[in-house]
Structures are given as structure tokens and as C-alpha cells.
Amino acid sequence: MTRELSPKARRGLILAVGILGVLIAGMSVVDMFIPRPYDGVVPDPYSSGGIAVRDLVPGGPADRAGLRVGDTILGIGHRMLNSPVEAPAELRQHNVGEPVRYLVRRGDDVFETDVVLSPTRLGTFAYLTYALLGFLFLALGAFVYSRRSGDAAVEVFFLLCVLFMLLFVCRLRPSSYYWIDYFVQVAGALALFLLPAVFLHFFLLFPAPKVFRFADPRPGEEPPARPLVLLQRFLNGSPLLFVLLYTLPPVFYVIQMTALTASKDRTGLVYGAPRANWILLADYLVLGLLALAHSWWTAEDRNVRRPVLALLLGTLGGTVPFVLFAVYFPALFRNERYLAWGVVPMGLVPLTFAYAIVRYRLFEVRVIVSRSIVYGLLTAVVTGLYALAVVLGNAVVSARAPLSSPLIALSFGLLVVLLFDPLRRRMQGTVDRLFFRDRGDFQKALLDMSRDLVSQLERPKLEALLTSRTSELLRLSRVDLLTPRSEDGSLVPSRGGGSPVALPVGASLARLVIERGQPVPLADLDVWTLDAVSREFLATQRQRGTKLLVPVATRGRLLGLLAVGGKLSEAELSREDLDHLTTIANQGALGLEAAALHEQLTRRAEVERDLEIARDIQVSLFPRELPRIPGIELLGVSRPAKVVGGDFYDFLHVDGSGTGRLALVVGDVSGKSIPASLLMVAAKEIVYAKAMADPDPATVFRESNRRIYEIKRRMFVSLGYFLLDPDALTLHYSMGGQPTPLLVRAGAAEASEVPAPENRLPLGALKDTSYDSRTLFLRRGDLLLFYTDGLNEAMSVEQDFFGDERLKASLVRHAEAPLGELADELLEDIRQFTYGAEQSDDQTFVLMRVVGENPAPPRRV
Amino acid sequence: MRKNAALKVVYVALLVGLVAAGTAAAFLLRTGRDVTTSSAEAYRLYRLGVENERKMYPREAISAYAAALAQDPHFVMASLRLAALLSGRDPERARSLVTCATQRLDGLTDREKALAEIYKADLVAHDRARVAALLDDYVKRFPQDPEGIHRRGSMLLWQGKQDEAVREYERLLRIDPNFASAYNMLGYFWMQRGDAVKAEDNFKRYRYLAPDQANPYDSLGELYTSRGRYGEAEASLKKALEIKPDFFPSVGHLGTTFYSQGRYREASEQFARAAQMTEALGDRIQFAFSAGLALADGGEPGEAVAEFDRLVATLPAVDPELRKKLSTAVALNRALLLAVVGRVPEAETELAAAPEEPAPPGGKGDDSGEARTLVRAVIDWQTGDLESAAKILRAVIDARAKRGMEQGYYPNRDRIALAKVLSKLGRFDEERQVLAPILKVNPRFQPAVDLLASVGREGDGASVARN
């Protein structure tokens, strides 16, 4: 029936069965522990013609009323009774504390006496144990079903657990004769009908549907007899087999009960059910065990044999005592003395299953942090020990009068709790190691991986984590990472190979995956309308065996895509697997983002470092202090356009001392990097070296040009070399690539360019270049401006140059100002012209003013 | 899909069937009537009548049945039961009721029809043999009906088939261990058999099951009286009268208790009370006789017959046929009393005048044949024909013994009479033998004790005289 229902309906039905079972079992337990009127008589269960008193509860109602062992109770409450089974129903008609008239025979004497009923609970410690066992079965069944519903064996297993619960809780108990009894007894009877069949049914399905082959034809042997073939066919899936399986117990019940009712013989009942049904139960249990043993014997896979053996041993250990002491002894020998011996070991069955599920992942259950069952049991055990210790302690403590204060008892109890807490934690650790090692390893591995994902800044290692490590941890056949390529952002395998088809980020598939924000099974994509490139991409992925696409995204931005293959075990990816992949992908996204940021920061740091170095180099190209030349005022200014500039100026006493001729060198290097700075340093040193050898500007330039050319081709230096003779007030110079200095004669109203040499190629441009020089005679009050092209080529926002004319005008305008002020005004004029525009080039200049006396006319020699 | 639909139809059908079956069962169980009547109130009154009948409260039972018939005039079983109760006082009406009821048997159950036949045979035809045969058949057809088994048991007892009766009652108790009356019958059986332990056991069970009824206490009182446990007897009988002050059997048994203790005057008073309380005319006559006899045994013979006459003078007017039957009983009992007190000619006259009729129904004790024999025996005794008297009395005692009535007030009385005759004959050993069964059961039976005491003295003297 359940097979034809939808999965949802089937789940609902099974859940309903479970809930109903729990309700009835709960009612049964409550019923057993509700106080009932009781007379304190222990009857001989097999007496007839009255209730023979086998024993009396000392101080109980019957004892107080004067009854004795050996008396026969003939009637209770003015009703005659024939057997002990009628007594509870009679007692239920009365209330606790009510005096009930009993008719008693003692020898030949018959007398009446009033027995005042006292409260009692039908439930005993033994029943509580049975009930706990029953609920243990239920808990196990619910746990397994919650992990893997939809599997036929699991469904049957759950029903089996419910039936075991009903058997223990509802069948192994006395009648209370309250209305609850009706439901409980019906449920217990149902359990007795169905349990044997479900037990056998389960082991015919578990660990795999049993297939009998005893009648298979074997090569070289005679074909088996037809009855055997028919029997094999019948056993291998005829629906009649299960009809027979489930029909036999109720049929037995009806036949037996009819016969017993007709003969009014209650001695054929054991716990209220016919003896034959109990024996049938035992037979079915034995058959189930044989089926399990057969499964173990014939299993070829070691991974199946081990857990099945554990189950077989545990089920044997639990079921055989039950069959012997709880079924055969009472049924055949009317001996219930050893009932507990038969019921208690049944607890091995659920515990064995639980162990197999946890340890061997039976039912292919992935045990993910569900410690509640074992920890709950552990807590219950330790709590029980607490309580026992408290009770015992209090019993000892409060037995002594001076210490009988409740405060003492409470304090003692707290002390015990505190002392036992370390014990609980220690036991918890042991349980973890024993039961959850695999899971603990897995969790640890997952945790380590998560840490690595967010802390790994190296992209290759990060990609390895997301691919090979993930597939290893989750036992997947393959995990590929697709990341955006730099050219167009399309998603391609990060490590090359793989799908030749890139997935553009704007493709419908990519957008879909981003929108979903969670793993997308490829099978789910069939219903979506995708663009051609997405479809092509999907087709390629399917060919590669991809089952799932997992977005690696953060803040809506797709940083990558995981293409996940199936599990190595070929099982379906479970919900937990998907959760893990989602977690890994999310953390992977954080990791990728962090790695990208790290790369960016690293690059910037490198750039800044280069710039720092270049800056240091450049700083070294400027003089620390201006030379003091009598009669000459000098001022040098340099405003680099960027962090590192390319201009420089320096002074050189070519005569070797602080007096004599002074060479002024103003330069400009192409490029703004370290190499440019280094070239500038080299050029400067070359010029200096040449100047020291022969300060003649033309010679210096010629020699320097050749040397610079050899150092670095395609990099050249614009240089101006001006040799000042302060005594003669002459300026002898050569220029290569620099703008012509400006001269404002004393009292002149305009500035002019100094005569420029004819050959003014930058140094290093060509290998052999000759340079010429010029000489300028200076007079007092002359103002010279040596500058690089950053001044006159300063650009406004309108893209206009400052130009030579403005420069001249500015120089003239401020010619009378002290050099410092003049420099500031000059720069201010340029700034105002270029207001709002970024400084595009270094602005370097040297101002020279002749303030000394004019030199004497040269002596003729 | 079709298979799903078919399965759904099957499930729905099963569900509907279960509901229907449950409803039908609930309905049937709820009604649970065992007799046919159109009125729920009539049925309730009928059950009340049955209850009172079991308690041996005939007046209340009559009222209940009459009320039931008022609700449902066609209520056959109520008519029959009312007829049975009225048969002792108004047999004509009883006959009429049975005749009318048995004409409306259509629509009744087979069980009711069978019971109607039994009532007809008993109350109309007075054919005890047919009643017995019908009861045998009824029990075969309805083996689980406690009422049927109880009736058959009673019939067997009346037939003197004690052992079979006991088996029947024991079977009844297996079917319904709480059928209180059965314990009463068994108690009387064992009491008659002389097994006081079993008798007391059964009477106590009877009392346990019906603690609010007078009859159980009465039965126990009777047992205690028969065993000489007079204190317990009086207490039990007084308890019965406490429960039901007009329970005349207990009054009568109290008389027996006093008589057994030799308190003859008190005994006479109780018997006289009982005679006035009872509505069963036959019982009245017997109680009247007992009242007179107690006076006679107590040394007041002159008042004995007068008391009898006084008590029977107030018999209600009844139909001529019953009157005739009553006349026989009155005459025979009067003749016996006259004989006991020594007024032999009057006794002879009375005996001769008594019509030849069987004892009226409902009466306790002997039928008229045996009564005549007793009168003759006493007359012989008084006229000196002691051998004849002794022979007759011995025959009566033996006849009772065959019927299982070895113990009890009447058998004891007969033995006392025989003992006295044997004493006069000087056959003291025989006298002792006659008294021995009485004293074996009740060593405190005062009349026997007194006689035995005198036997001891006379015996010695007589043996000396013979020697």
C-alpha cells in the first residue's frame, strides 16, 4: 500500500503510525503508574474457585484486615470471584481508602471482613525497564528514519521499532481495567500480530533484498526439482509470501481465542494472548535471525560483512534469551520467573543497531553531529548516578538527627553534582573517541580546511583547497574550479584543461547560479530556458560527469564556480554534502577575495617600494646645500610631478676647492622609475668625472654622451652644463636637450634667452655626437634662470602651455625680488596658470643673480 | 491509477463496515433486553419485580409486576410472573393471567414461549410432571439461561432428586457465580444432608452477595437454629427482620429457634405473628398450627387449639375452590392439634370431616395424605394404641428421609413424637436411637434434651422394673 502513495503521503503515514504508537505507549506507561486501589494480596495466579492468597504485602490492606497466607478470597465487593484475573477489574470499581467487603474462606470457616484499599501502582521497576527498552527501540527507529526516509528497508525498520516498543510497553503489563486498557491491549495485540512478520520481513530486505538461489540451475548438474523451483520463485518476491507472513499471526490468534472462549479455559493465555501466538512470534524471530545469518554468510563485500556480523551477534544476544525466557518458558512451562532475563537482553538489539549505524554508517547514514542519543543516555546514566548518590548520601546523612536539616541534604546534593561533573566530562570524551572518531576526524578535517580557506592568501594553494582537497574530504570523483579570466571575465578552469567552453559571467546560467546562491544540480537545470553558450557549457560539463554547480560568490559577485562530480561511492549527494559544499564555497569565496586583495596590496607595496627607492635616489641627486660664491646668489628649486621626479641640478667645484670655477648641472631624465633615477645618478657621476678631468663643457658633453650611450640605450639625459667663472663673471656652457636659460640683464625690462649652442642633442641619444659651447659675459645685477621644460610646458586645464613668453614675463615681473621670493612668485604664476590641472612634469630651476662687482677688464698679457 | 481507486474503495468500504458493525453492536448491547415489551418503563418495573422476587419480597414483587402491566398490558412475562406469585392467594386470578398471557405468544422469543408453556403447565394444569419435562427441554435449549437452570433445580428438589438438583445449581454457578439464590438452594441441600459446614459456606456466600436482603440472614438463622447455635440464630434472624420487618419467614424461624430452646410461649408468639404476617394462606395455617403446638408442648394445651382457631379465623375470603383446599388444611391441622392436646373425639370428628384434597399450593410441609397419617398416629397414641402410633410415625419419618428431609423443624417434631411414644412403650433404647439423629446435629434441641433426660431416669427405672 505504501508503495503506491506519493513519497510525502508515505512519510506522513509512517509518521502517523509512529505518533500513534508513542501516544498509546505513553498512555500505557501513565496507566501503569497512576495510583490504583490495591488490597496488598499476592495471589496464586493459577488458583481457581477463588483467589488463593500466596502472600501478603506486610502492613498492606489485607494484612491489616486480618487475612493470612493460605486464605482463599471468595468475593470482593459483594461479588464472587473464580480466579485471580477477575480481582483487578473488581478492585477498579472502588476507590483508594474505601473499605471493601471481602468474603474469605479459611479452612472450613467462611467470614467477611472489610479491607481498606490503599494506593498502589501497577508499574514495577521491571515494567519501567521494559518500557525504557521499548522507547529505546523507537528512538533508534526515528533516528534512522530521519536520516534516510524513502528507503524501503528503513521504513520497515522504523515500523519494526514501533512494534517492538508497543510489544514491550503495551503487552508485557498487567491489565488495569481502565478505559486506557482497551487501546493498550489492542495495540499490544496488534504488535504481537505484526511484530513477528515485520521482523522477518525486515531481515528479508536487509542488508539487501534476499534472493534465494537454491533452485538455480547449475552447469553440469541436473536441473532442480520443480517444487524447489516453485518454492524459490515463491520466496523470491511472490506477493503471496508477504500476505502469508502477515496473515498467519492474526489467524492463529482468532482460532486460538475462539477455542479458548468456547472452553472457557484461560490457562491457554500467556500475558493475555494465546500461547500459540507467542510460539509463533518466537519462530518468526528465529527465522529472521537465520535470514540475517544467511546474509552475513553470503556477503562478499567486507564492508558489509563486518556491520552485519555485529548486528547478528547483537540481535542473537538480544533475541535468543527473549525467545527462551520470555516466550517458551511461560508458554510451555508456565514459568514466568525468568521473564526479566528474556526481556532485558533485548536492549542489545537497538544498541547494536545504533552502534552499527554510528560506527559503520549502516544504512549509509551520514552521522553529522547528532550526539543526542548517546549523550542523552550518558547524561541519563550519570544523572541517575547523581541521584543515587544523593539519595544514598542523604539517607546516611539524615539518619543522624543532628544532621537532618534539609539544608545539609541540599548541600550534599550540590557537592555530589560538582564532584560528578568531571566524571561526566571524562565519560563524554571516551564516548566521543569510541563512537565518533570518524566523524571527529571528518569534522576536524573540515575545520582545518575552513581555516585554510580563509587564511590562504596564495591563489594556487587556495585553488588546490577548493578542488582536490574538497573532493578528497567529501569523497567526490572530481571538483573543478572555474574562475574569471582577466581578459573578459568569463569563467574558465583555473588550472587549465577541463571544459573548453568558457562561461561568460553575463550568461544566463551564471546569473541563475548567482541568484540561487546555493548548489545547483545539473539535473534541475533541464527546466530552465538558457542561452546557447550556457547550454553548450552545460553539455560539456555533463560529458565530464559534473553533477553539481556551486557558486563561489560573495556580495553578489561571482568569483568562481565549482563543478562537482558525483561521489566515489556513486551514492546521491546528501543534504549534508550540499551543506558542506555550500560552506566550502562560501569560505572559498572569502579566500579568493582575500587572495585578490592580497595581490593588489602586494603590487601596490612593490610599487611604493620602487618609488621610495627612486625617491631616495633622486634626493641624492640634489645638493644638500647651495655653494657660496662671493658675488653670486644662487637658488635651486625642484617640484617633482610625481612621487619620484626625473629632474635634478647640482653644483661642482671643478677646481677642486670651494673657490674657483663652479659648474652648474641641470638635468632631466626620461621616465620616472628606478631605472631612470639610476641613470640620472650614473649620468651625473659621468659628467662630474669628465668635468673634473676637463671642465670644458663641449668636452664634458662629448665624453659623457658616449659613456651614457653605452650604459643604457634608448634612455637619454637632457642636461645643461654651465661653467661659471665668478672672477671673470663668465658663463661657459653646453646644453643637450634642455631649454635655453633666460637672462634678465640688470635694469632690463625683458628677458632673453642666452645664446644657445648649435648642437643640443640629449646625452645618450646618439653614440658619437659633437657638442659646441658658448660663453656668456655677466654683469652685476644680471639674473639668470636655468630651468627644465616642466616650467614652460606646464599645462592648464584648457591644455595650453605656460610657454616661454609667460615665463619671461613672469621672470621680468619679479626680477627685482630676492631670489627666494622670485622663485615663489614664479611658481605662483605657473600655479595660477595651471590651476585645477595636474602637474604633468617636474618643475626644476636654478636662479643665479650676479650681485658682486663687475670684474676688472681682463689684463692683456 | 485504477488500482489506487480500487484500493481506496476497498478501504472506504472496510471503514464503513467497521463503523456499521460497531454501531450495531453498541445498539444491540445497549438494549440487552431479555423479554419482550414495548415499554422501557415496563421493562424497568419488570426487572424490579424480578429483583424483589429473588429477594423473596413477594409483596413488592407483585406491586412491581402490576405496575409493569399497567405500562404495558400485553407484557407476557410480567403477567406470568405475577400469576406465579398470586397462585398461593388467588389461584383463579393467577389462572386467568396465565391463560390470557399464553394467548399472545406471537412476537415473543422462543425462550419466552417456552417459559409460557411451563407457567401454563404449573399454574393452570397443575401438572408437575409436565412442568418437569418442559423444564428439562427448556434447559437443553437454553443451557446458559440461569433462570431456567434455577427453576429446574427447584423442580428437582421438589421431586426429591437432590443430587441432580445440586449438580444443576453448581452448573448454574459456573455460568453465573453471582446468582445468589443458587447458594441459598445449595445451602438448604447441605443443611438437609447434615453438612453444616457446606451449608454455612453457601448461606454465607448468599449473604455476601445479597447483604441488603433479609432472606440470607433468615437462611443462616435457620441453619444456626438447626445446629443449636441459638445466639447466632437469633442475631441473624433479628437482622433479617431489621432489614425487612415484615419478613414473615424470619418471624417463623424465630419461633422455631425459641421452640428449639424450649421457650414455648415465645415460640408460640412468633408463630402467631408469622401467621398474621404471611399472605400465603397455606403458610398461615402451618404457622397457626405451630403456634398451637408450641403452647401444647409448653404445658398450655388448653390454649393451643384456641390459638389455632384464632389465627385461622381471619383467613381472607377467597374463591370457593381455594376455600375448599384451605378447609382441608385447616381441618387436618386442627385435628392434629386436637389429638396432641388429648381431645381425641374432636380430633376424630375433625379428621372425618376434612375433605380429601391435596395441600394448597404455597404451603410448607406435608401434603394432606401425610397430614392425615400424622393425625391418625397421634390419635392412636392418645388412645393407647402406641404400637400403631409408633409404626405410623416411623413410616412418616422414613418417608421424609427418602425425600431428603431428615433434618429440620418438622422432621424433628415427628421424631420427638415418636420418641414420646417409644418412651411410653418402654422402648427406651429405640427412643434414644430416634432422638440420636436430632441430638447429633443439634445437641441443644431442648425438646430432645428434655426427653433424653427423662429417658435416662425412666430407662433406669424401667429396666429395674423389668428386671
Interface residues (C-beta under 8 A of the other chain):
Chain A: M1 E4 L74 G75 H78 R79 M80 L81 N82 R101 L103 R105 D108 V110 F111 E112
Chain B: K3 N4 L7 P177 N178 V197 E200 D201 K204 R205 Y208 L209 P211
